[in-house]
Amino acid sequence: MDVSWMAWTAQTAIFFAVIAGLLALMTALALLRPETERVGALRIPTTRGDRLFVSLLGSAFIALAWIGLSGLDPALALIPCLVYAAAVFRFV
């Protein structure tokens, strides 16, 4: 199987390692401290996994908007993404 078309760089490996680490962390948290649903700003019950999904999805849109609308370094998009994720975990 030829995968030469794929851009496997250090950044790609770090991205997938972080996602795998987040999933492992959420699994460990679920085992150590069972989840309880919480109603936040969305007015629907959410769990930690739901909030992780919403924060990852929103961060993807923030990063795409950053790349498309600003001429700044794409790595700087991490700052608003982390602020957004913290807000999601706090208020949603």
N, C-alpha and C positions, 0 to 999 in steps of 0.2 A: 504494500500500500504506500503510495507516494503522498507524503504530507509536506512537501517542500513549499507549497503555496501558503502554508500557515506561518504567521509571524510570531514564532516562539522566541520571545525576548525575555530578559530578566524581569521587565515590568509585567509581562503577561504571567510569568511564573509567580511573582509576588501577588498579583491580583487573585489568582486562583488559590494560592496558599492562604490569603487572608479570608476569602470566602469559606474555605474548608475549616479554618480555625474558628470562625464565627459559628459555623454549624456545630463543631465539636464543643465549643463553649456553651451554646444553647442546650445541647444534649446533656452536658454535665450539670448545668443549672437545673434542668428539668428533673434530673435524677436526685440531686441534692436538696433542692427546694421546689417541690411541686408547684405548678403554676395555678394561679387563680385568675379568672377573667376580670377585667377592669373596664369600666365605662369612662371614657375620656371625652375629648373635644368632638370626636366624630359621633358621639352618642350611640355607639354600638359596642358590645363587649369585645375586647381584644386581649390576646395573650402576648407573651414576649415574642413568640414566633411571628405573630401577625405584625407586631410593631417592627421587627427586624425586616420582614418582607416589604412593608411600606417604606421604611427608611432606605433600603437598597434600591427600590424602584424609583423613589423620588430623587435619590442621589444620582441615578443614571440620567434622569432628565435634566438635573442641574448641570451635570458634567457635559452633556450634549449641548445645552444652551450656552454654557461657558465657551466651549470650543467654537460654536457657530457664531456667537455674537460678540466675543471679545478677542482681541489679538494678544491676550496675555498667555503666559505659560500654562498649559493644561494642568500641570501638577498643582497649581494654585487653586484649582477648583475643589481640592480636598478640604479647604477651609470652610466654605459654605456648606459642603456636604456633611462635614462633621457637626456643624452647628445645627443643620436640619435634622440629622439623626438624633442628636441630643434632645431637640425639641419634640420629636416624635416619641421618643421613649419617655419623656417627662409628661407630655400633655395628651397623648392619644391613647 
